[in-house]
Amino acid sequence: MESSNVQSFVDKLRELVNRGAVLVFLGNEIRGDDAAGLLIGKRLAEMFGESRNILVCEGGLEVCSVDLRSLNPKIVVLVDAVIAPDLEPGDIVLAPAESEEMYTLPTTHALPKTLILKSIGVEEAWILGIQAQSTGIGDEMSPRVREAVEKLVSILETILKEFSSKARA
């Protein structure tokens, strides 16, 4: 990502969090790079504890839909591994969830995530994805995806700290 793209991406994430977005972390820990979203979410949950805008969904969005509904979010950012033809492993993308078909999430879930989100009243949804390289069962996370995980943990930590300090003021 070029530095101007990184700044606009960070600015958009900051805007979404400041507008009350719930960050929903998805993935599968036994499928290599597909664990990226969960790893980010768990690291942030350790830093911030129980938070109104952090939801780690280990069993998939369907399993967490009741928890998500209880938060009554209007905006959701799904953080997950993606598979897209125009990205290199470890690339980070932030796109409207309507782009879900373009950024195919490596999943065995039957219901489209956008349908689940609409059914619980979410008005605006985004995908924050890391391009996966390997999602085979038992695979290790690839180095480029691990680097992207670290970058997103750092970016989101900064944004969430800013948001927390504004909320307390």
C-alpha positions in Angstrom: 0.0 0.0 0.0 1.3 3.4 -0.9 1.6 5.9 1.9 -1.3 8.1 0.6 -3.5 5.0 0.3 -2.5 4.0 3.8 -3.5 7.4 5.2 -6.9 7.4 3.4 -7.5 3.8 4.6 -6.6 4.8 8.2 -8.8 7.9 8.0 -11.8 5.9 6.8 -11.3 3.3 9.6 -11.0 6.2 12.1 -14.3 7.7 10.7 -16.1 4.4 11.0 -15.0 3.8 14.6 -15.8 7.3 15.6 -19.3 6.8 14.1 -19.8 3.8 16.4 -18.8 0.9 14.2 -18.5 -2.5 15.7 -15.4 -4.4 14.6 -16.3 -8.1 14.1 -13.3 -10.4 13.8 -13.8 -13.6 11.8 -11.7 -16.5 10.8 -10.7 -20.1 11.4 -7.6 -20.8 13.5 -6.8 -24.2 11.9 -6.8 -22.8 8.3 -3.5 -20.9 8.1 -4.1 -17.3 6.9 -7.8 -17.6 7.6 -6.9 -17.1 11.3 -5.8 -13.4 10.6 -9.1 -11.8 11.7 -9.3 -13.8 14.8 -5.7 -13.1 15.8 -6.2 -9.4 15.4 -9.4 -9.5 17.4 -7.9 -11.5 20.2 -4.9 -9.2 20.5 -7.2 -6.1 20.6 -9.6 -7.8 23.1 -6.5 -8.4 25.4 -5.6 -4.7 25.2 -9.1 -3.2 25.6 -11.0 -5.9 27.4 -14.7 -6.2 26.9 -15.5 -3.5 24.5 -18.7 -2.3 22.9 -17.0 -2.1 19.5 -14.9 -5.3 19.5 -16.5 -8.7 18.8 -14.4 -11.8 18.2 -16.5 -14.5 16.4 -14.7 -17.8 16.5 -17.5 -19.8 15.1 -18.4 -17.5 12.3 -20.8 -14.6 11.9 -23.9 -16.9 12.2 -22.8 -18.0 15.7 -22.2 -14.5 16.9 -25.3 -12.9 15.4 -27.1 -12.9 18.7 -24.2 -11.2 20.4 -23.9 -8.7 17.6 -27.7 -8.0 17.6 -27.5 -7.2 21.3 -24.9 -4.4 20.5 -27.5 -2.9 18.1 -24.9 -1.7 15.7 -25.7 0.5 12.7 -22.2 0.1 11.3 -20.1 -3.1 11.2 -16.6 -3.7 9.9 -15.9 -7.4 9.2 -12.2 -8.2 9.7 -11.2 -11.4 8.0 -9.0 -13.0 5.4 -10.1 -12.5 1.8 -9.3 -14.1 -1.5 -9.3 -11.6 -4.4 -7.8 -11.9 -7.9 -6.3 -8.4 -7.8 -4.4 -8.6 -4.5 -1.1 -10.0 -3.4 -0.8 -12.1 -0.2 -0.7 -9.7 2.8 -2.4 -6.8 1.0 -5.0 -5.0 3.1 -8.3 -3.9 1.7 -11.2 -1.8 3.1 -14.3 -2.1 0.9 -18.0 -1.8 1.3 -19.5 -5.2 2.2 -21.5 -5.1 -1.0 -18.1 -6.0 -2.5 -18.3 -9.4 -0.7 -18.5 -11.2 -4.1 -15.4 -9.5 -5.3 -13.5 -10.2 -2.1 -14.5 -13.7 -1.6 -14.1 -14.7 2.0 -12.7 -18.2 2.4 -15.6 -19.8 4.2 -17.8 -22.8 4.4 -20.7 -20.7 5.7 -23.9 -20.9 3.6 -25.4 -17.5 4.2 -23.9 -14.4 2.8 -22.6 -12.1 5.5 -24.4 -9.1 4.1 -27.7 -11.0 4.5 -27.0 -11.8 8.1 -26.0 -8.2 8.9 -29.2 -6.8 7.2 -31.3 -9.3 9.2 -30.1 -7.9 12.5 -30.5 -4.2 11.4 -27.0 -3.2 10.3 -27.3 -0.2 8.0 -23.7 0.0 6.8 -21.1 -2.8 6.5 -17.5 -2.9 5.5 -14.9 -5.6 4.9 -11.4 -5.0 6.3 -9.6 -7.9 4.6 -6.1 -9.3 4.4 -5.4 -11.2 1.2 -4.7 -14.8 2.2 -2.0 -17.0 0.6 -2.8 -20.3 2.2 -6.0 -21.4 3.9 -5.5 -25.2 4.0 -6.4 -27.1 7.1 -3.3 -27.3 9.3 -1.4 -24.6 7.3 0.8 -22.1 9.2 0.1 -18.4 8.7 2.2 -17.1 5.9 4.9 -14.4 6.7 3.3 -11.7 4.6 -0.1 -12.2 6.2 1.5 -12.2 9.7 3.1 -8.8 8.8 -0.3 -7.5 7.7 -1.8 -8.7 11.0 0.8 -6.8 13.0 0.2 -3.7 10.9 -3.6 -3.8 11.4 -3.2 -4.5 15.2 -1.0 -1.4 15.4 -3.4 0.8 13.3 -6.6 -0.4 15.1 -4.9 -0.1 18.6 -4.1 3.6 17.8 -7.6 4.3 16.5 -9.3 2.5 19.4 -7.1 4.4 22.0 -8.1 7.7 20.3 -11.8 6.7 20.4 -11.6 5.6 24.0 -10.0 8.8 25.1 -12.7 10.8 23.2 -15.5 8.7 24.8 -14.2 9.4 28.3 -13.9 13.2 27.7 
